[in-house]
Amino acid sequence: MEDAHEINKRWWNEVTPVHTRSEFYDVEGFLGGRNTLGAIERNAVGDVAGKRLLHLQCHFGMDSMSWARLGADVTGVDFSSEAIANAKELAERAGLSDSVRFVEADVTKVGVVNGGGHDVIFTSFGTIVWLDSLDNWAGTIAENLARNGVFYFLDSHPTIMLFDEETSDFRIRYDYFHQEEALFEPAGASDYADATYTIQSESRSFSWPTQDIFGALERKGLTVTDVREYPFGAWPQFPDMEKHDDGYWYRTADAKSLPILLGFKARW
Ligand SMILES: C[S@@+](CC[C@H](N)C(=O)[O-])C[C@H]1O[C@@H](n2cnc3c(N)ncnc32)[C@H](O)[C@@H]1O
C-alpha cells in the first residue's frame, strides 16, 4: 500500500501553484511588505532578531520569510518540491535569500537540519493533520532544538477538528482519537485557497488529540508550557464565522464559545 505521505506529497505539489496565484495567499501583498504572521504567533514567539529559527512545514515560505523580515536567520522545511521551488524563487524576489534557506524534506524523517541547535522551532496552521507519526515529528523537534530553545505550535484545536467543516450546525463528522487508518479524501475536492479549483489528487489525513501532541513531545524529554485555547480562528473554518477588525474570525455573538485554535510552547 502506498505511504500516506507520498500520496499527500502529490496533493501538495498539485495545489501549491494554485496557492501562489490565489488571493488567499496574496503573494503581491507579501512582496509589497505585508507580514503574513498573525498577532498571536508574533507575540508568543517574541523578538526573533539574531535568532536561528526552524520553520516546519513552511509551504512556499511566506511565514518563514516574514520571520526573516523580523531579523531571524530562518530555515524552512517542507516535503513538496513545488513548495520549496516557489519558496526559493520568492526569497530571491523579496531580496531575502541571505537570511532564509529552504530544505525539501519530510518533517518526520529529516534528522538534523542546518547543524541543529535552533533557538526557535515554529509550526502553524494546517500541519500535524498531514502526519502519520507524531513520535517522529517530535523526534525532529528534539533533534533540532537548542538546550535553551523554544518550540512554538499554533493550529486548529483538536476539538474543532471533530466537526463537519461544510455545515454550521457542528455535526460530528470525524474521530477525536487517533485512528491507525488514515482519513481518505478522494480527488474532486475544492481547494481551500481557491474554491474554483478542483483538486485531481487524493489525500490522507490523521486525527491527533491533545494528549498525543503533548505526549509525543514529553516522550522526547520536552516540557509543554504556555497552553492557550482561542475562541476564534485565523480563517473562516465554519460558515457561521465573521472577520473582526483584529483580523481573526469569530463565531457570531450569540453562539456558544468553542476552542478554535490551540497554541503552546515546549522546552527542555
Ligand atoms: C497548510 S501548509 C502549512 C503552512 C502554512 N500555515 C501556510 O498555510 O502556508 C501545510 C504544508 O505542510 C507540508 N507537508 C505536509 N506533510 C508534510 C511532511 N510530512 N513533511 C514536510 N512537509 C509536509 C505541505 O507540503 C504544505 O506545504
Ligand as a Chemical Component Dictionary entry (heavy atoms), coordinates in Angstrom:
data_LIG
# 
_chem_comp.id                   LIG 
_chem_comp.type                 NON-POLYMER 
_chem_comp.pdbx_formal_charge   0 
_chem_comp.three_letter_code    LIG 
# 
loop_
_chem_comp_atom.comp_id 
_chem_comp_atom.atom_id 
_chem_comp_atom.alt_atom_id 
_chem_comp_atom.type_symbol 
_chem_comp_atom.charge 
_chem_comp_atom.model_Cartn_x 
_chem_comp_atom.model_Cartn_y 
_chem_comp_atom.model_Cartn_z 
_chem_comp_atom.pdbx_ordinal 
LIG C1  C1  C 0  -1.204 24.344 5.142 1  
LIG S1  S1  S 1  0.508  24.320 4.840 2  
LIG C2  C2  C 0  1.099  24.901 6.380 3  
LIG C3  C3  C 0  1.922  26.145 6.235 4  
LIG C4  C4  C 0  1.279  27.481 6.421 5  
LIG N1  N1  N 0  0.367  27.526 7.508 6  
LIG C5  C5  C 0  0.670  28.011 5.173 7  
LIG O1  O1  O 0  -0.564 27.978 5.043 8  
LIG O2  O2  O -1 1.403  28.497 4.323 9  
LIG C6  C6  C 0  0.963  22.600 5.022 10 
LIG C7  C7  C 0  2.335  22.287 4.443 11 
LIG O3  O3  O 0  2.763  21.046 5.022 12 
LIG C8  C8  C 0  3.541  20.379 4.064 13 
LIG N2  N2  N 0  3.644  18.969 4.491 14 
LIG C9  C9  C 0  2.629  18.077 4.654 15 
LIG N3  N3  N 0  3.135  16.911 5.115 16 
LIG C10 C10 C 0  4.474  17.084 5.273 17 
LIG C11 C11 C 0  5.535  16.268 5.705 18 
LIG N4  N4  N 0  5.316  15.001 6.089 19 
LIG N5  N5  N 0  6.790  16.774 5.740 20 
LIG C12 C12 C 0  7.027  18.053 5.329 21 
LIG N6  N6  N 0  6.064  18.882 4.893 22 
LIG C13 C13 C 0  4.792  18.408 4.865 23 
LIG C14 C14 C 0  2.833  20.614 2.749 24 
LIG O4  O4  O 0  3.669  20.418 1.637 25 
LIG C15 C15 C 0  2.388  22.079 2.938 26 
LIG O5  O5  O 0  3.310  22.938 2.332 27 
# 
loop_
_chem_comp_bond.comp_id 
_chem_comp_bond.atom_id_1 
_chem_comp_bond.atom_id_2 
_chem_comp_bond.value_order 
_chem_comp_bond.pdbx_ordinal 
LIG C1  S1  SING 1  
LIG S1  C2  SING 2  
LIG S1  C6  SING 3  
LIG C2  C3  SING 4  
LIG C3  C4  SING 5  
LIG C4  N1  SING 6  
LIG C4  C5  SING 7  
LIG C5  O1  DOUB 8  
LIG C5  O2  SING 9  
LIG C6  C7  SING 10 
LIG C7  O3  SING 11 
LIG C7  C15 SING 12 
LIG O3  C8  SING 13 
LIG C8  N2  SING 14 
LIG C8  C14 SING 15 
LIG N2  C9  SING 16 
LIG N2  C13 SING 17 
LIG C9  N3  DOUB 18 
LIG N3  C10 SING 19 
LIG C10 C11 SING 20 
LIG C10 C13 DOUB 21 
LIG C11 N4  SING 22 
LIG C11 N5  DOUB 23 
LIG N5  C12 SING 24 
LIG C12 N6  DOUB 25 
LIG N6  C13 SING 26 
LIG C14 O4  SING 27 
LIG C14 C15 SING 28 
LIG C15 O5  SING 29 
# 
